Amino acid sequence: MPSRAKKFFHIHLVSDATGETLNTVARAAAAQYADFQAVEHVHALIRTQKRLVRVIQDIEEHPGVVLFTIVNDDLRRELEGACGRLEVPCISVLDPVIATLATYLNAKSQPQIGGQHVLNAEYFRRIDALNFTMMHDDGQHTEGLNDADIVLVGISRTSKTPTSIYLANRGIKVANIPIVCGIQAPQELDHLTKPLVIGLVATIERIAQIRRNRLLSLNEAEETTYVDKKTIAGELNYARQLCGKHNWPIIDVTRRSIEETAAAILTLYHDRKTAA
């Protein structure tokens, strides 16, 4: 049966900072409605009345749900008033959480624009982790592996690099090592004392599909052993044997998004730290 055409709706994300919080919330919520496709209007760094006027004009031209995170009371009132006149929903996504925290902590909030992005120690820890991860991507600089928090190993196209970068943005130093049949894994892997080493695998069919798409993107139409299922089966078997030899945990990424894979990795990582 042919798939039904999705219905489109407009959603306005209005923030006095980068808008990352709104983007995450909006996409998580919109994902619950598979028959609908959100047309996002991202309005970031809205800190003046002049810029807000342009936002309101866009809302008027493309009516839809409005989500916002704005600290300034005057701008909040103006946006809410305009949405009321236009009869479109207008929601401050952080208000329920802030109100709950205020009650629980018995304290008054101290609003700060872009407070989650201040240049504090946590910020620089994430930048340091990202630099480390980029330097140790795809088997580079193996002499520094023991300085990693996590080392990911796996055959080609098991999402090692994007998962590593995602984790680095959480402040985790990650190195990733490709496993290739016939090529000995770096000897440094045998002597690691600090990092948690995790193997990433996927089904033969999934890896073959991703590799084939990769070749097509490079205008390489010719079939090679790179996409041969028997070859991939041998690679996966070798990877599993290597992980089994060292008692490294294995995560199957076949049906996982990068975020889901990272969440599983972080669970193993935190369990290990707790047990230490």
C-alpha positions in Angstrom: 0.0 0.0 0.0 1.3 3.5 -0.8 2.2 5.5 2.2 -0.1 8.3 3.2 1.1 11.8 2.4 2.0 13.7 5.6 0.2 16.8 6.7 2.3 19.8 7.3 2.0 22.3 10.2 4.1 25.3 11.2 5.9 25.5 14.5 7.8 28.6 15.7 10.7 28.2 18.0 11.5 31.6 19.6 14.5 31.9 21.9 16.7 34.7 23.4 19.6 32.2 23.2 20.7 29.6 20.6 17.4 27.8 20.6 19.0 24.3 21.1 16.7 23.5 24.0 13.6 24.4 21.9 14.8 22.4 18.9 15.3 19.3 21.1 11.9 19.6 22.8 10.0 20.4 19.6 11.5 17.5 17.6 10.9 15.0 20.4 7.3 16.1 20.7 6.6 16.2 16.9 8.1 12.7 16.5 5.0 11.4 18.4 2.8 12.3 15.4 4.0 10.2 12.5 1.3 11.4 10.1 2.4 15.1 10.4 5.5 17.0 9.3 6.6 20.1 11.2 7.8 23.1 9.3 10.2 24.7 11.7 10.7 28.4 11.9 13.7 29.0 14.2 14.0 32.5 15.7 17.2 32.6 17.8 18.8 35.4 19.8 15.6 37.4 20.1 16.6 40.0 22.6 15.1 43.2 21.3 11.6 44.5 20.6 12.6 45.2 17.0 13.6 41.6 16.3 10.5 40.3 18.1 8.3 42.3 15.7 9.8 40.4 12.8 9.1 37.1 14.6 5.4 38.1 15.1 5.1 39.0 11.5 6.3 35.5 10.5 3.9 33.9 12.9 1.1 35.9 11.4 2.1 34.8 7.9 2.5 31.2 8.9 0.2 30.5 11.9 1.2 27.6 14.0 2.3 26.5 17.5 4.7 28.8 19.2 7.3 27.5 21.7 9.6 29.9 23.4 12.3 30.4 26.0 12.6 34.2 26.7 13.7 35.7 30.0 12.8 39.3 29.4 9.3 39.9 30.8 8.4 42.7 28.4 9.3 40.5 25.4 7.4 37.5 26.8 4.2 39.6 27.4 4.4 41.0 23.9 4.9 37.6 22.3 2.1 36.0 24.3 -0.2 39.0 23.6 0.4 38.7 19.8 -0.2 35.0 19.9 -3.4 35.6 21.8 -4.6 38.0 19.1 -3.7 35.6 16.4 -5.3 32.7 18.3 -2.3 30.4 18.1 -0.9 28.3 21.0 2.0 29.9 22.8 4.0 27.9 25.3 7.0 28.7 27.5 8.6 25.2 27.6 10.7 25.8 30.7 8.1 27.4 32.9 6.7 24.1 34.4 10.1 22.8 35.2 11.3 26.1 36.7 8.1 26.4 38.8 8.6 22.8 40.1 12.2 23.5 41.0 11.3 26.7 42.8 8.7 24.8 44.9 11.1 21.9 45.6 14.1 24.0 46.4 12.1 26.7 48.1 14.1 29.3 46.2 13.4 32.0 43.6 14.9 31.4 40.1 17.5 33.8 38.9 16.9 34.0 35.1 20.0 34.2 32.9 19.9 34.4 29.1 21.8 31.4 27.7 22.8 30.3 31.2 23.4 26.8 30.0 26.1 28.0 27.6 28.3 30.0 30.0 32.0 29.6 29.6 32.5 27.6 32.8 34.7 24.6 33.7 32.0 22.2 32.3 32.1 24.1 28.9 35.8 23.8 28.6 35.7 20.2 29.7 33.4 19.5 26.7 35.7 21.4 24.3 38.7 19.4 25.6 36.8 16.2 25.1 35.9 17.1 21.6 39.5 18.0 20.7 40.7 14.7 22.1 38.0 12.7 20.2 38.8 14.3 16.9 42.5 13.7 17.4 41.8 10.0 18.2 39.3 9.3 15.5 39.6 6.2 13.3 42.7 4.7 15.0 44.8 7.9 15.0 47.3 8.5 17.8 46.9 5.2 19.5 49.8 6.0 21.9 47.3 8.2 23.8 44.5 5.7 24.1 44.9 5.2 27.8 43.9 8.9 28.3 40.5 8.2 26.9 37.4 7.7 29.0 35.9 5.3 26.5 37.4 3.4 23.5 35.0 2.2 20.8 36.0 -0.6 18.5 34.2 -2.0 15.5 34.3 -2.8 11.8 33.7 -0.2 9.2 30.2 1.5 9.2 29.2 0.7 12.8 28.8 4.4 13.6 32.0 4.7 15.7 32.8 8.3 14.6 29.4 9.9 15.0 28.8 8.2 18.3 32.2 9.3 19.5 31.5 12.9 18.6 28.1 12.8 20.3 29.7 11.5 23.5 32.4 14.1 23.3 29.7 16.8 23.3 28.7 15.3 26.7 32.3 15.9 28.0 33.5 12.3 27.5 36.9 11.7 25.9 36.4 9.0 23.3 38.8 7.2 20.9 37.6 4.8 18.2 39.5 2.0 16.6 38.6 0.3 13.3 38.8 -3.5 13.4 40.0 -5.0 10.1 40.3 -8.6 9.3 43.9 -9.6 8.6 45.3 -6.5 10.3 46.3 -6.8 14.0 44.6 -4.4 16.3 46.8 -1.8 17.9 48.9 -3.3 20.7 47.9 -0.5 23.0 44.5 -2.1 23.3 46.1 -5.0 25.2 47.5 -2.7 27.9 44.7 -0.2 28.7 44.0 0.4 32.4 41.7 3.5 32.4 39.2 3.5 29.5 36.1 1.4 29.1 36.4 -0.5 25.8 33.2 -1.3 24.0 32.6 -3.1 20.7 30.0 -1.9 18.3 28.4 -4.4 15.9 25.4 -4.5 13.5 23.6 -7.1 11.3 25.3 -8.1 8.1 22.4 -6.7 6.1 22.6 -3.3 7.8 26.3 -2.9 7.3 26.1 -4.0 3.7 23.3 -1.5 3.0 25.3 1.4 4.7 28.5 0.5 2.8 26.6 0.3 -0.5 25.1 3.7 0.1 28.6 5.0 1.0 30.0 3.8 -2.3 27.1 5.3 -4.2 27.8 8.7 -2.6 31.4 8.4 -3.8 30.2 7.4 -7.3 31.7 4.0 -6.9 29.1 1.7 -8.5 31.3 -1.3 -8.9 30.6 -4.2 -6.4 33.6 -5.0 -4.2 34.4 -7.2 -1.2 33.6 -4.1 0.9 29.9 -4.8 0.5 30.1 -8.6 0.1 28.0 -10.2 2.9 30.3 -13.2 3.4 33.2 -10.8 3.9 31.2 -8.7 6.3 30.2 -11.9 8.2 33.9 -12.7 8.6 34.7 -9.2 9.8 31.9 -9.3 12.4 33.0 -12.7 13.6 36.6 -11.5 14.0 35.3 -8.4 15.9 33.2 -10.5 18.3 36.1 -12.8 18.9 38.4 -9.9 19.8 35.8 -8.5 22.2 35.3 -11.9 23.7 39.0 -12.4 24.3 39.2 -9.2 26.3 35.7 -9.4 27.9 34.7 -6.1 26.3 31.0 -5.5 26.2 29.3 -5.4 22.8 26.4 -3.1 21.7 24.4 -4.0 18.6 23.7 -0.6 16.8 21.4 -2.1 14.1 18.2 -0.5 15.3 19.6 2.2 17.4 20.0 5.9 16.7 23.3 7.6 17.6 21.5 9.0 20.7 20.3 5.5 21.7 23.7 4.0 21.2 25.3 6.8 23.2 22.8 6.3 26.0 23.6 2.6 26.2 27.3 3.4 26.3 26.9 6.0 29.1 24.9 3.4 31.1 27.9 1.0 30.9 30.3 3.8 31.6 28.5 5.0 34.7 27.9 1.5 36.0 31.6 0.9 35.7 32.4 4.1 37.6 29.9 3.2 40.3 31.3 -0.3 40.8 34.9 1.0 41.0 
